[in-house]
């Protein structure tokens, strides 16, 4: 994606998928898109061997580019305490060394900037986001036992392997020379880093906005909307030119989402 460039971490990767413990499942590896952003997890050719950085001591990673924002895909490997009692506990310090000699330190805390995968129900991190997009539930099928859930149409994206955290450079006109990953608590991995030089936050932070859709060929029917870095509901038919949706409007030529 223009404006977003992954960092190659393969030279510093010192852990494989077995570091995740148990059965790691189908975690994203290689050159992948996470929430519409490009990342390089391990080598170009996906491999579960030596695909993560697991810092045991302070470990530098060279960046060497302008980066108003840096997005880190990382994951806590073990909770600091049972039942979520370690919320806010320090996991690491990420020290961003800028051109000119200044260093900016970001404290990485459990359930704020990082979390275990999968998290307990209701224990998603406050500041990071999942690596998977939200999704629409099947539109015309589903179990009757899920009727209440299906009224929402929408399901939250659950992490496939990592959480994504965005750091904003307080001096966007100065290059980030390197990042130093310093462990301060429970074990964690860094899976990927992507830098951004565009004037936007990488994750959706605005409320929903209604949009009217009109078929160019004048025909009605069922519309579908796909977006790469946002969230869209199922389009619902509008009765004629009325902005209010209603029953029996399936043959309308416009819809709203």
Residue pairs with C-beta under 8 A, 6 or more apart in sequence:
1 33
1 36
1 37
1 38
2 198
3 196
3 197
3 198
4 37
4 38
4 71
4 194
4 195
4 196
4 198
4 202
5 38
5 65
5 194
5 195
5 197
6 31
6 38
6 39
6 40
6 192
6 193
6 194
7 40
7 61
7 63
7 192
7 193
7 194
7 195
8 40
9 40
9 42
9 53
9 61
9 190
9 192
9 193
10 40
10 42
10 43
10 50
12 53
12 59
12 61
13 42
13 50
13 51
13 52
13 53
14 50
14 52
14 53
14 54
15 50
15 51
15 52
15 53
15 54
15 189
16 48
16 49
16 50
16 51
16 52
17 24
17 27
17 29
17 48
17 49
17 51
17 52
18 24
18 48
19 52
19 54
19 77
19 189
20 27
20 75
20 77
20 117
20 161
20 189
21 77
24 48
24 161
25 160
25 161
26 160
27 41
27 160
27 161
27 162
28 34
28 39
28 41
28 131
28 160
28 161
28 162
29 41
29 42
29 46
29 47
29 48
29 51
30 40
30 41
30 42
30 43
30 44
30 45
30 46
30 47
31 38
31 39
31 40
31 41
31 44
32 38
32 39
32 40
32 41
33 39
34 73
34 131
34 132
34 162
34 164
34 192
35 129
35 130
35 131
35 132
35 133
35 157
35 164
35 202
35 203
35 229
36 133
36 228
36 229
37 71
37 164
37 194
37 202
37 229
38 194
39 73
39 191
39 192
39 193
39 194
40 192
41 51
41 52
41 73
41 191
41 192
42 50
42 51
42 52
43 51
51 191
52 189
52 190
52 191
53 59
53 61
53 181
53 189
53 190
53 191
54 77
54 187
54 188
54 189
55 92
55 181
55 182
55 183
55 188
55 190
56 183
57 183
58 180
58 181
58 182
58 183
59 180
59 181
59 182
60 178
60 179
60 180
60 181
61 178
61 179
61 180
61 181
61 190
61 193
62 177
62 178
63 70
63 175
63 176
63 177
63 178
63 179
63 193
63 195
64 175
64 176
64 177
64 178
65 175
65 176
65 195
65 197
66 172
66 173
66 174
66 175
66 176
66 195
66 197
67 169
67 175
67 176
67 195
67 196
67 197
68 168
68 169
68 172
68 196
68 197
68 198
68 199
69 166
69 167
69 168
69 169
69 195
69 196
69 201
69 202
70 96
70 166
70 167
70 169
70 176
70 179
70 193
70 194
70 195
70 196
71 164
71 165
71 166
71 167
71 193
71 194
71 195
71 196
71 202
72 94
72 164
72 165
72 166
72 167
72 190
72 192
72 193
73 131
73 162
73 163
73 164
73 190
73 191
73 192
73 193
73 194
74 108
74 114
74 162
74 163
74 165
74 188
74 189
74 190
74 191
75 114
75 115
75 116
75 117
75 159
75 161
75 162
75 163
75 188
75 189
75 191
76 91
76 110
76 114
76 115
76 116
76 117
76 186
76 187
76 188
77 116
77 186
77 187
77 188
77 189
78 116
78 186
78 187
79 86
79 110
79 116
79 186
80 86
80 89
80 91
80 110
80 185
80 186
81 89
84 111
84 120
84 123
86 110
86 111
86 186
87 110
87 111
87 112
88 109
88 110
88 111
88 112
89 109
89 110
89 185
89 186
90 107
90 108
90 109
90 184
90 185
91 108
91 109
91 110
91 113
91 114
91 183
91 184
91 185
91 186
91 188
92 108
92 114
92 181
92 182
92 183
92 184
92 185
92 188
93 105
93 106
93 107
93 108
93 180
93 182
93 184
94 105
94 106
94 108
94 167
94 179
94 180
94 181
94 182
95 103
95 104
95 105
95 106
95 179
95 180
95 182
96 103
96 104
96 105
96 106
96 167
96 169
96 176
96 179
97 103
97 176
97 177
97 178
97 179
97 180
98 104
98 169
98 171
98 174
98 175
98 176
98 177
99 174
99 175
99 176
99 177
100 174
102 171
102 174
104 169
104 170
106 113
106 167
107 113
108 114
108 165
108 184
108 188
110 185
110 186
111 119
111 123
111 125
111 126
112 125
112 126
112 127
112 128
113 125
113 127
113 128
113 165
114 125
114 128
114 163
114 165
114 188
115 123
115 124
115 125
115 128
115 163
117 159
117 161
117 162
117 163
118 158
118 159
119 125
119 159
124 130
125 163
125 165
127 165
128 163
128 164
128 165
129 163
129 164
129 203
130 156
130 157
130 158
130 159
130 160
130 163
130 164
131 157
131 159
131 160
131 161
131 162
131 163
131 164
132 157
132 158
132 159
132 160
133 157
133 231
134 154
134 155
134 156
134 157
134 231
135 154
135 155
135 157
136 153
136 154
136 155
136 232
136 233
136 234
137 149
137 150
137 152
137 153
137 154
137 155
139 153
139 222
139 234
142 150
153 233
153 234
154 231
154 233
161 191
162 191
162 192
164 202
164 203
166 201
166 202
166 203
169 176
176 195
179 193
181 190
196 202
202 229
203 229
204 229
204 230
204 231
208 231
208 233
210 256
210 257
211 256
211 257
212 238
212 243
212 254
212 255
212 256
213 223
213 225
213 235
213 254
213 255
213 256
213 257
214 253
214 254
215 221
215 223
215 253
215 254
218 253
219 253
220 237
220 250
220 251
220 252
220 253
222 235
223 235
223 255
223 257
224 234
224 235
225 232
225 233
225 234
225 235
225 257
226 232
232 257
233 257
234 257
235 255
235 256
235 257
236 245
236 255
236 256
236 257
237 245
237 249
237 250
237 251
237 252
237 254
237 255
238 244
238 245
238 249
238 252
238 254
238 255
238 256
239 245
239 246
239 248
239 249
239 252
240 249
240 252
241 254
243 256
245 256
